[in-house]
Amino acid sequence: MGIFSRIGDVLKANINDMIDRAEDPEKMVKQIILDLQKEVSKATQALGKAMASERIAKRQYEDAVKTSSDWEMKAKAALNAGEVDLASSSISRCMSRSRRRPHSSESRSRR
């Protein structure tokens, strides 16, 4: 142990001893309660933000699924009409939408 760490330990011990003598248990409990109330408030705010983010993400996911489904239906209609190029384009757009989805239906069913 170096001299500086020993001096640091002595100072910490003396400061802790002075704090122990100055502590009032009732005041300490009140302060702990105030601190915990602040933490509960922060946690409640964080929960609200997380829930809002979840709703936004869910809405975006549902919109992406709907758009992908729409392009798929357009591709089927184009195929039925004999327009292969248009169907190919629609399928490409459908596939690009599917790749951009944050969660596939398979990952949601595993939860």
N, C-alpha and C positions, 0 to 999 in steps of 0.2 A: 504494500500500500504506500502510495506516495504521500508526501507531506501535505500537498494541496487537498487530496481527498480526505485525509484525516482532519484537516482544519474545517473542511466543508461539513464533515459528519458532526464535529463538535458544534459548529454554528447551527446546523439543522436541529440537533438535540436541544440546544439552549432555546431556540426559537419555538420549537414544539412545546417545551416545558412552560414557556411564558404564555403561549396560547392556551394550553391546558388549564393554567391557573385563571386565565381571564374568561374562559368559557362559562356561559350561563346555559344550562341544559334547556330551559324553556325557550330562550331566544333561538337556540340552535334548532329546536324542533319546529318553531314557527318559520325559520328561514328555509328549512328543508321542505316544509309544506308549500311555501311560496315557489321554491324552485321546481317542485314537482308539478304544481299547477301550470307554470310556464311551459314545462315540457309537454304536458297534456295538450295545451293549447297549440303548440307547434306541431305535435303529432296529428291533431285533428285537422289542422290546415293542410298538412302534407297528405293526409288521407283524402281530403276533398279534391286536391289537385290530381292525385293519382286516379281517383274515380272519374274525374272529368276527362283525363287523358285516355282512360280506358273507353269511355263512351265515344270519344272522337275517333279512336282507332277502330272501334267496332263499326261505326258509321262508315269510315273510309273502306274498311274491308267489305262491308255489304254493298257499297257503291261499286267497288271493283268487281265483285262477283256478278252484280247485275249487268255492268258494262260488258264483261266477258261473255256472259250468257247472251246478251243482245247481239254481239258480233258473231257468236256461234250460230244463232238463229238466222242472221243475215247470210252467213256462209251456206247454210243448208238451203235457204231460199234461192241463192244464186246457183247452187248445184242443180236444184230442181228445174231452174229456168235454163240450164245448159250453159251458164256463164262461168266457165272454169277459172278464168283469170280473176274475176271478181270474187269468187269463192276462195281462191288461194289467198288473195289479199285480206279477206275477212278472217280467214283462219290464222294468218300471220298476226293480225291485230289481236285476235282472241288469245293466241299463245303468248304474245308479249305482255298482255294484261295479266295472264295467269302467272307468269314468271315474276311480275312485280308485286304480287300479293304477299303481305307479311306472313300470313299463316294459311296453309292449305287446309282443306276440310279434313284431311287425314290427321294433321297435327292437332286439330281441335278435338277430334274424336278420341285421341289418346289421353286427353286431360281428365 
